[in-house]
Amino acid sequence: MANLYEVDGFYGTRNRGTILVYETYSGKRWYCVEGSCNINCTYDEITDGTNVETLSDIDTMTSRNGIESVRELYDYVIS
């Protein structure tokens, strides 16, 4: 099973948000802020307190609707 988790973090200028993460077996971490349509991928660690604007993204995608759970994130990325 994939490694799916949530952490408390930030986006923008100290806006709090829940970061949804799908970590693959190869170490890639697909993530988005809960409710966002912007999905990004990084090899950087994502832990509590992470500001997503400081992560080094290697890929990105956009959903039509906001992603509300780690399961939705996982389903979107693998589709």
N, C-alpha and C positions, 0 to 999 in steps of 0.2 A: 504494500500500500504506500501511496505517496505520503510525504511528510507535509501535513497541512497544519498551519498554526496562525494565531493572531498575536500581535503585540501592540502596546500603546506607544504611539509615536507622534510625529509632527509633520506638517507640510506647510509650505509658505513661511510667513513670518510668525512662527510659534503657534500655529493653529493646531490644536490637538485633534487626533484622529486615531482610529483603529486601523492598523496595517494588516491586511490579509496576505498570507504568504503560502505559496506552493513551492516546496523545495524538491528538485528532481534528484535522482540518484547520482547524476553527474556533477552536482553542486550548484547548478543554476537555481536561482531564486526568482520566481515570477511573483510579483506583488502589486497591490494597489491599495489605495486608501478606501475604506469601506464607503460605498455609495458612488465611487468614481467610475468613469468609463475608461480612464487611462490605466493601462496595464503595462508594467515594465519588467525587465529581466536584468539581474545583476548576479555577480559572483560574491559581492560584498555580504558580510553578515548583517542580519536584520534582527535587532534585539529591542527590548523596551527602551524607549527614549530616542530611537532612531529618527532623524529628520530625513525624509525620503529625498529631499532636494540635494543631499550630500552624497547620495549613492551614485556609483559609476555604472550607468545603464549600458547594456550591450544589445538590447533589442526592446521593441515596444509594439503594442497593438492597442486598438480601441474597440470597445464593445458599443453596441447601440444603446444598451441600458446599463445603469449603474450596477456594479457588482456588490452584492450585499452579504456574501458569506464566503468562507474558504472553499466550500463545495462548489459554489457558482464559479469561483475563480478557476478551480481545477477543471471543471467541465468545459469552461470557455477555452482555456489554454490547450487542452488536448483535442478539442474538436477541429 
